[in-house]
């Protein structure tokens, strides 16, 4: 290797950052390839000539070069010379690629015009999340996936529904044009078929203009496993493993192949940290949802301390701590599914530092209660436990839902389909699916629904089966039911503030009649205290006496049995109620309720 003039090295290091960075002087390229004999950058600016632009070693495993005649839009690769020949590799930090098996494209974040939008994410207790998959959310042409621009066309719909946060399933570049996104080939690049980096920025900008935050799903428990230029990137590997970016021993194994990143290696830690913070800094993303964090903290996801990945835990702590400090109120969400306080406990308290986590206990208990065929088999104590669960005494450290991409795929169907086993357009399906949504929107936690849920979608999730938007007309009432619940959850009318509170008091858990009555409150009192009544049985109760938290008149704000929501619903004469003196459920006043079958009722008071 040639001796390098220290003056040149100092000049090179004035250009910070990895990958291809645009400057007035040209494009600066930097790549980590510690086992390379030499590296050159090739591309459209030098006719792909690997002799034209040799890079200089920075003596730390990095190679760099300023190419003065290179500019934004150029395609490029790194030619890495090894003892076994030259490897043509895409830039691990490539912000844009022609496709997962194509070339990197020089992209300049600074060239996007955000027009000084000053969006602030809503407080976490106000957030209602809608999970969507860009490829199937609004696919307008047959045999073409949806993209960020077709998704933008539905933002008015989401805004009207009351959604104020969208969670995008992973959108980093993946092989082909159809995928759930959990097989990232180029972690820094945005899927070209979705619209690339410009598409995501346009989507975020448009969502913010609609008052909607954007949370991005990211995958750090494995990469690939296919079309993966990171694999044996600079020619070195051990045990047939993945080389410098991956563990090369037993710790590499995941359910998705032997492609777990090496969380203990400084450059790999920096790579993942850079990736996480890039979304918030350059794309103005409002939060990150991290896929299967349990495989970042433990090799086998089995809880055995011998399989713990301390480096994975400390990496996530570093990322979460930096996000909390540099981007206050942005949220990080863990999909861990082991119901551990540790995951959402603060880094200072020895936790992983996530803001919230998908709550396995809620979804499994509530889905089970809603789907179970026979009323007598419904487990009311299990539902109560799901309602009252908190992590680290904070209700908003959990995301609650009955449908997600995981819950409606891989052999599991939509809630309504699980009940119906055929035609979802039947009374039992619609009534009990509505009961599940009502519980999601009234229990303490951050509520989430999955794309198509308000349309009574009857197909399991697949990346080749787009949402059928014609169902919005067919099931307009069912969509209105979701809208009305979301509006109450967000206190649109100023009379249900308690639904955004931390607290819940279970007034009645009637396992015999399958009824739950709960009091939700923030500070308590008129326009705050909310009473939610949930009937998990097919029986109609005409004189159900139950204690209420405060005397006076209670207005009925929501009745899931309303005829407007579906012509099959009974529209029983449910009405406002007045309390009577007398002790019930350790309260000094009570009401007599009429409760239709499989119905949720929501009450609150005026001043």
C-alpha positions in Angstrom: 0.0 0.0 0.0 1.3 3.5 -0.9 2.3 5.9 1.8 -0.3 8.6 2.1 0.6 12.2 2.7 -0.8 13.1 6.1 -1.9 16.5 4.7 -4.1 14.6 2.2 -5.5 12.4 5.0 -6.4 15.5 7.1 -8.2 17.0 4.1 -10.1 13.8 3.5 -11.3 13.7 7.1 -12.7 17.2 6.8 -15.5 15.4 4.8 -17.5 13.7 7.4 -20.0 10.8 7.0 -20.1 7.4 5.3 -21.3 6.6 1.8 -21.7 9.2 -0.9 -22.1 12.8 0.4 -22.7 15.8 -1.9 -20.5 18.9 -1.5 -19.9 22.0 -3.6 -16.5 20.4 -4.6 -18.1 17.2 -5.8 -19.2 13.9 -4.2 -17.2 12.5 -1.3 -17.2 8.7 -1.0 -16.3 6.7 2.1 -16.6 3.0 2.7 -15.6 0.6 5.5 -13.7 -2.4 4.0 -11.0 -3.3 6.5 -9.8 -6.4 4.7 -9.6 -4.9 1.2 -6.2 -4.7 -0.5 -7.5 -1.6 -2.3 -10.8 0.1 -3.1 -11.9 2.3 -6.0 -15.2 4.0 -6.7 -16.7 3.3 -10.1 -19.8 4.8 -11.8 -21.4 6.7 -14.5 -18.9 9.6 -13.9 -15.9 7.4 -14.9 -17.5 4.8 -17.3 -17.3 2.2 -14.5 -13.5 2.1 -14.8 -12.0 0.6 -11.6 -8.6 2.2 -12.4 -9.9 5.8 -12.6 -10.7 6.7 -9.0 -8.6 4.7 -6.5 -9.7 5.5 -2.9 -7.2 6.3 -0.1 -6.9 4.3 3.0 -7.7 6.2 6.2 -5.8 3.5 8.2 -8.9 2.7 10.3 -10.6 0.3 7.8 -12.2 3.2 6.0 -11.4 4.2 2.4 -12.4 7.6 1.0 -12.1 9.9 -2.0 -13.5 13.2 -3.3 -14.6 12.8 -6.9 -14.9 16.3 -8.3 -16.8 15.4 -11.5 -19.4 13.3 -9.6 -22.8 14.7 -8.7 -26.3 13.9 -7.4 -28.0 11.3 -9.7 -24.8 9.4 -10.6 -24.9 5.7 -10.3 -22.0 4.1 -8.5 -20.4 1.0 -6.8 -17.3 0.2 -4.9 -14.7 -2.1 -6.6 -13.1 -3.9 -3.7 -9.9 -5.7 -4.5 -9.3 -8.8 -2.3 -6.8 -11.7 -2.5 -9.5 -13.7 -4.4 -10.3 -11.0 -6.9 -12.4 -7.8 -7.3 -15.8 -7.6 -5.6 -18.3 -5.1 -7.0 -20.3 -3.9 -4.1 -23.1 -1.5 -3.5 -22.5 1.2 -0.8 -23.9 -0.1 2.5 -24.9 3.5 3.2 -26.5 4.0 -0.3 -29.5 6.3 0.1 -31.0 5.3 -3.2 -30.6 2.3 -5.5 -31.8 1.5 -9.0 -33.1 -1.8 -7.4 -31.9 -4.3 -4.9 -29.7 -6.0 -7.5 -28.7 -2.8 -9.3 -26.5 0.2 -8.5 -26.3 2.8 -5.9 -27.5 6.3 -6.8 -26.0 9.5 -5.4 -28.7 11.2 -3.4 -28.5 14.6 -1.6 -30.9 14.9 1.4 -30.4 18.7 1.4 -32.1 19.1 -2.0 -35.6 18.3 -0.7 -37.8 21.3 0.0 -39.7 20.8 3.3 -41.2 24.3 3.1 -40.5 24.8 6.8 -43.4 22.6 8.0 -43.3 22.8 11.7 -45.2 19.6 12.6 -45.3 18.4 16.2 -46.2 14.8 17.0 -49.3 14.6 19.2 -48.8 13.6 22.9 -48.6 9.8 23.2 -51.9 9.7 25.1 -53.6 11.3 22.2 -52.2 9.1 19.4 -54.3 6.7 17.4 -52.2 4.5 15.0 -53.1 3.1 11.6 -50.7 0.4 10.4 -50.4 0.3 6.7 -48.4 -1.6 4.0 -47.5 0.8 1.2 -47.6 -1.9 -1.5 -51.2 -3.0 -0.8 -52.7 0.0 0.9 -53.9 1.7 -2.3 -52.8 -0.3 -5.3 -54.6 1.4 -8.2 -53.4 -0.8 -11.2 -53.6 -4.5 -11.4 -50.1 -6.1 -11.2 -48.6 -2.9 -9.9 -47.9 -2.3 -6.2 -49.1 0.8 -4.5 -46.5 3.5 -3.7 -46.2 6.6 -1.5 -48.0 8.7 -4.0 -51.1 6.4 -4.2 -51.0 6.3 -0.4 -51.0 10.1 -0.2 -54.4 10.0 -2.1 -56.0 8.3 1.0 -54.7 10.7 3.6 -58.0 12.7 3.5 -59.8 9.4 4.4 -57.5 8.7 7.3 -57.7 12.2 8.6 -61.5 12.0 8.5 -61.4 8.7 10.3 -59.5 10.6 13.1 -56.2 8.8 12.6 -53.3 11.0 13.7 -50.4 8.5 13.3 -49.5 6.1 10.5 -47.2 3.2 11.0 -45.6 2.2 7.8 -44.5 -1.4 7.4 -40.8 -1.5 6.5 -40.0 0.5 3.3 -36.2 0.0 2.9 -35.2 -1.6 -0.4 -36.0 -5.3 -0.7 -35.7 -7.8 -3.5 -38.5 -7.7 -6.1 -41.5 -5.4 -5.9 -43.7 -7.4 -3.5 -42.7 -8.0 0.1 -43.9 -7.3 3.6 -40.6 -5.4 3.9 -38.9 -7.6 6.6 -36.1 -8.6 4.2 -34.1 -5.4 3.8 -31.3 -5.6 1.3 -30.2 -2.0 1.4 -31.1 -0.6 4.9 -30.5 3.1 4.1 -32.3 3.1 0.7 -36.0 3.4 0.2 -37.8 0.8 -1.9 -37.5 2.0 -5.5 -41.0 0.6 -6.4 -42.5 2.7 -3.6 -41.0 5.9 -4.9 -37.5 6.0 -3.4 -36.3 8.7 -0.9 -38.3 11.5 -2.6 -41.5 9.4 -2.3 -41.1 8.8 1.4 -40.3 12.5 2.0 -43.3 13.6 0.0 -45.5 11.2 2.0 -44.2 12.4 5.3 -44.7 16.0 4.3 -48.3 15.4 3.1 -49.1 13.4 6.2 -47.8 16.2 8.4 -50.0 18.6 6.4 -53.0 16.4 7.4 -51.9 16.5 11.0 -50.8 12.9 10.9 -47.5 11.6 12.4 -45.5 8.9 10.6 -43.9 6.0 12.4 -41.5 3.8 10.4 -41.0 0.1 10.9 -37.3 -0.8 10.9 -35.6 -4.2 10.9 -32.4 -4.6 12.9 -32.6 -8.2 14.1 -31.4 -9.5 10.7 -30.7 -8.2 7.2 -31.6 -9.7 3.9 -31.2 -12.6 3.6 -31.1 -12.2 -0.2 -29.8 -9.6 -2.7 -27.5 -8.6 0.2 -24.3 -6.8 -0.8 -23.4 -6.6 2.9 -22.8 -10.3 2.9 -19.0 -11.0 3.0 -18.7 -7.4 2.0 -14.9 -7.1 1.7 -14.2 -10.8 1.1 -13.5 -11.7 4.7 -15.6 -14.2 6.7 -15.3 -17.0 9.2 -17.2 -20.3 9.4 -18.9 -19.5 6.1 -20.5 -16.6 7.9 -21.5 -13.1 6.6 -18.2 -11.3 7.2 -17.6 -7.9 8.7 -21.3 -6.8 9.1 -22.5 -10.0 10.8 -21.7 -12.4 13.6 -19.7 -15.3 12.1 -20.5 -17.8 14.9 -23.6 -19.3 16.6 -24.9 -15.8 17.3 -25.6 -15.3 13.6 -28.6 -17.6 13.5 -32.1 -16.1 13.3 -35.4 -17.5 12.1 -34.7 -15.6 8.9 -31.2 -17.0 8.2 -27.7 -16.5 9.5 -27.8 -12.7 9.0 -27.9 -11.2 12.5 -25.7 -8.0 12.5 -22.6 -8.1 14.8 -23.9 -5.8 17.6 -20.5 -6.0 19.3 -18.5 -4.5 16.4 -18.1 -0.7 16.7 -18.6 0.0 12.9 -21.7 -2.1 12.8 -23.1 -0.5 15.9 -22.5 2.9 14.3 -24.1 1.7 11.1 -27.4 0.8 12.8 -27.3 3.9 15.0 -26.8 6.1 12.0 -29.7 4.4 10.2 -32.1 4.9 13.1 -31.3 8.5 13.5 -31.3 9.2 9.8 -35.0 8.5 9.6 -35.8 11.1 12.3 -33.3 13.7 11.1 -33.5 13.5 7.3 -37.0 12.1 6.7 -38.7 13.9 9.7 -40.1 10.5 10.8 -41.9 10.8 14.1 -41.1 7.4 15.5 -39.6 4.0 14.9 -41.2 0.6 15.5 -38.5 -2.0 15.7 -39.2 -5.5 14.5 -38.9 -8.5 16.9 -36.6 -6.8 19.4 -36.5 -10.1 21.3 -34.1 -11.4 18.6 -31.8 -8.3 19.2 -31.6 -9.0 22.9 -31.4 -12.9 22.8 -30.2 -15.3 20.1 -33.0 -17.8 20.5 -35.7 -15.4 21.9 -36.1 -18.0 24.7 -35.2 -16.0 27.8 -32.2 -18.2 28.6 -29.5 -15.8 29.9 -26.8 -17.9 28.2 -28.3 -16.7 24.9 -28.5 -13.0 25.8 -27.0 -10.5 23.5 -25.7 -7.8 25.8 -24.3 -5.9 22.8 -27.7 -5.9 21.2 -29.3 -4.6 24.4 -26.6 -1.9 24.8 -27.0 -0.8 21.1 -30.7 -0.3 21.5 -30.2 1.6 24.7 -27.8 3.9 22.9 -30.2 4.5 20.1 -33.2 5.0 22.4 -31.3 7.3 24.7 -30.0 9.5 21.8 -33.5 9.7 20.2 -35.0 10.7 23.5 -32.4 13.4 24.0 -32.2 14.7 20.4 -35.8 14.3 19.3 -38.1 14.8 22.3 -41.6 13.3 22.0 -40.6 11.1 19.0 -41.5 7.5 19.9 -39.7 4.2 19.7 -41.9 1.1 19.8 -40.6 -2.4 20.4 -42.2 -5.5 19.0 -40.9 -7.9 21.7 -44.1 -9.7 22.6 -42.8 -11.0 25.9 -44.6 -8.5 28.1 -41.5 -7.3 30.0 -41.2 -4.1 31.9 -37.5 -4.2 31.0 -38.2 -3.4 27.4 -39.9 0.0 28.1 -38.2 0.8 31.3 -35.8 3.8 31.0 -32.1 3.3 30.2 -31.3 5.1 33.5 -33.3 2.4 35.3 -31.5 -0.4 33.4 -34.2 -0.9 30.8 -33.9 -0.9 27.0 -35.5 2.6 26.8 -38.3 2.1 24.3 -41.2 4.5 24.6 -43.8 1.8 24.1 -44.2 -1.9 23.1 -46.8 -4.0 21.3 -48.8 -5.7 24.0 -49.1 -9.4 23.4 -51.2 -9.9 26.5 -53.9 -7.5 25.3 -54.2 -8.8 21.7 -54.2 -12.4 22.6 -56.7 -12.1 25.5 -59.1 -9.8 23.7 -58.9 -11.6 20.3 -59.6 -14.9 22.2 -62.6 -13.3 24.0 -64.1 -11.9 20.8 -63.5 -14.9 18.6 -64.6 -17.7 21.0 -67.8 -19.2 19.7 -69.7 -20.0 22.9 -70.5 -17.2 25.4 -69.9 -19.4 28.4 -66.4 -20.0 27.3 -65.4 -16.3 27.2 -62.8 -15.6 29.9 -63.8 -12.2 31.4 -61.0 -12.2 34.1 -58.5 -12.5 31.2 -60.0 -9.5 29.4 -59.9 -7.5 32.7 -56.2 -8.4 33.1 -55.7 -7.2 29.5 -57.5 -3.9 30.2 -55.6 -3.1 33.4 -52.1 -4.1 32.3 -49.4 -1.4 32.6 -45.6 -1.4 32.0 -43.7 0.5 34.6 -46.9 2.1 35.9 -47.5 3.8 32.5 -50.5 2.8 30.4 -49.0 4.4 27.3 -46.0 2.1 27.3 -48.1 -0.3 25.4 -49.7 -0.5 21.9 -53.1 -2.2 22.0 -54.9 -3.8 19.0 -56.9 -6.7 17.8 -55.4 -6.7 14.2 -51.9 -6.2 12.9 -50.0 -7.6 10.0 -48.9 -10.5 12.2 -52.3 -11.2 13.7 -54.1 -11.4 10.3 -51.6 -13.6 8.3 -49.6 -16.8 8.6 -52.7 -18.9 9.2 -54.6 -16.3 11.2 -57.4 -14.3 9.6 -59.1 -11.0 10.3 -61.1 -11.0 13.5 -64.5 -10.9 11.6 -63.3 -13.8 9.4 -62.2 -15.8 12.4 -65.7 -15.5 13.9 -67.5 -16.0 10.6 -65.5 -18.8 9.0 -66.9 -17.8 5.6 -69.0 -14.7 4.9 -68.0 -11.9 7.3 -71.1 -10.0 6.5 -73.1 -11.7 9.3 -74.4 -10.4 12.6 -72.0 -12.3 14.9 -68.9 -11.2 12.9 -69.8 -7.6 12.8 -71.1 -7.3 16.3 -68.1 -9.0 18.0 -65.5 -7.4 15.7 -67.0 -4.0 16.7 -66.8 -5.0 20.4 -63.1 -5.7 19.9 -62.5 -2.3 18.3 -64.5 -0.6 21.0 -62.2 -2.2 23.6 -59.1 -1.1 21.7 -60.3 2.5 21.7 -61.4 2.7 25.3 -58.8 0.7 27.2 -55.7 2.4 28.6 -52.9 2.3 26.0 -52.0 3.6 22.6 -54.7 2.2 20.2 -53.8 0.8 16.8 -55.9 -0.5 13.9 -54.7 -2.3 10.8 -55.4 -1.3 7.2 -58.8 -2.5 5.9 -60.1 -3.1 9.5 -62.8 -0.4 9.2 -63.8 -1.8 5.8 -64.6 -5.2 7.4 -61.8 -6.7 5.2 -62.3 -10.5 5.1 -59.0 -11.6 3.7 -55.8 -12.3 5.6 -52.9 -10.0 4.9 -50.8 -10.8 1.9 -48.4 -8.6 -0.1 -50.2 -9.6 -3.3 -53.7 -8.8 -2.1 -54.5 -5.1 -2.1 -57.1 -3.4 0.1 -60.5 -3.5 -1.6 -61.7 0.1 -1.3 -65.1 -0.7 -2.8 -65.9 -2.1 0.6 -65.9 1.5 2.0 -69.3 2.0 0.3 -70.6 -1.4 1.1 -69.8 -1.2 4.8 -70.0 2.6 5.2 -71.8 2.2 8.5 -69.1 -0.1 9.9 -66.4 2.5 8.9 -68.5 5.2 10.6 -68.4 3.0 13.8 -64.6 3.1 13.7 -64.7 6.9 13.1 -67.0 7.6 16.0 -64.9 5.5 18.4 -61.7 7.2 17.3 -63.3 10.6 17.7 -64.3 9.8 21.2 -60.9 8.3 22.0 -59.3 11.6 20.8 -61.9 13.7 22.8 -63.0 15.6 19.6 -66.2 16.8 21.3 -64.6 17.7 24.6 -66.7 15.2 26.7 -64.5 12.1 26.9 -61.1 13.3 28.1 -60.9 10.3 30.5 -60.2 8.0 27.5 -56.8 9.7 27.2 -56.1 9.2 30.9 -53.8 6.7 32.6 -56.4 5.3 34.9 -59.1 2.7 34.8 -61.4 1.4 37.5 -63.1 -1.9 36.9 -66.6 -1.3 38.3 -68.0 -4.7 37.4 -66.4 -7.8 35.9 -69.4 -10.1 35.6 -68.1 -13.5 34.4 -71.5 -15.0 34.8 -73.3 -12.6 32.5 -70.1 -11.8 30.5 -70.3 -8.0 31.2 -67.5 -5.6 32.0 -68.2 -2.1 33.2 -65.2 0.2 33.6 -64.6 3.8 34.6 -61.9 5.6 32.5 -60.6 8.9 33.8 -57.8 11.5 33.6 -58.7 13.9 36.4 -62.3 12.7 36.9 -65.6 14.6 36.9 -67.9 15.9 34.1 -66.5 15.7 30.5 -63.6 13.6 31.9 -65.0 10.5 33.6 -66.1 8.0 31.0 -68.1 4.8 31.8 -67.7 2.0 29.2 -70.1 -1.0 29.3 -69.1 -4.1 27.3 -71.5 -7.0 26.8 -69.7 -10.1 25.6 -72.9 -12.2 25.4 -75.7 -12.7 23.0 -78.2 -11.8 25.8 -80.0 -8.5 26.0 -80.2 -7.0 29.5 -83.2 -4.8 30.2 -82.6 -3.9 33.8 -78.9 -4.3 34.5 -78.1 -2.4 37.7 -74.6 -1.3 38.2 -72.8 1.3 40.3 -71.7 4.6 38.6 -68.9 6.8 39.7 -70.8 10.1 40.1 -74.4 11.0 40.6 -76.5 12.8 38.0 -77.3 12.4 34.4 -75.0 10.4 32.1 -75.3 10.9 28.3 -74.9 8.0 25.9 -72.0 9.0 23.6 -71.8 5.7 21.7 -73.8 2.6 21.1 -72.2 0.0 18.9 -75.6 -1.6 18.3 -76.9 1.5 16.5 -78.8 0.8 13.3 -76.8 3.5 11.4 -73.7 1.3 11.8 -75.3 -1.8 10.1 -78.8 -2.7 9.0 -78.5 -6.0 10.9 -78.0 -4.2 14.2 -81.0 -4.1 16.5 -81.0 -0.4 17.3 -82.5 -1.0 20.7 -83.9 2.0 22.5 -80.7 2.7 24.5 -80.8 6.1 26.1 -79.2 8.5 28.5 -79.3 7.4 32.2 -80.0 9.0 35.5 -78.4 7.7 38.7 -80.4 6.5 41.7 -79.3 6.5 45.3 -78.1 3.1 46.6 -74.9 1.2 47.1 -73.8 -1.0 44.2 -70.2 -2.1 43.4 -68.9 0.0 46.4 -70.3 3.1 44.9 -73.0 5.3 46.4 -75.2 5.6 43.3 -76.3 3.2 40.5 -78.1 3.1 37.2 -80.3 0.6 35.5 -79.0 -0.1 32.0 -80.5 -1.6 28.9 -77.6 -3.5 27.2 -78.0 -5.0 23.7 -76.2 -8.2 22.8 -72.5 -8.0 22.0 -72.5 -4.3 22.5 -70.3 -1.5 23.8 -71.9 1.6 25.4 -70.0 4.7 26.3 -71.3 7.3 28.7 -70.0 10.6 30.1 -71.4 13.7 31.8 -71.9 17.4 30.9 -70.9 20.1 33.4 
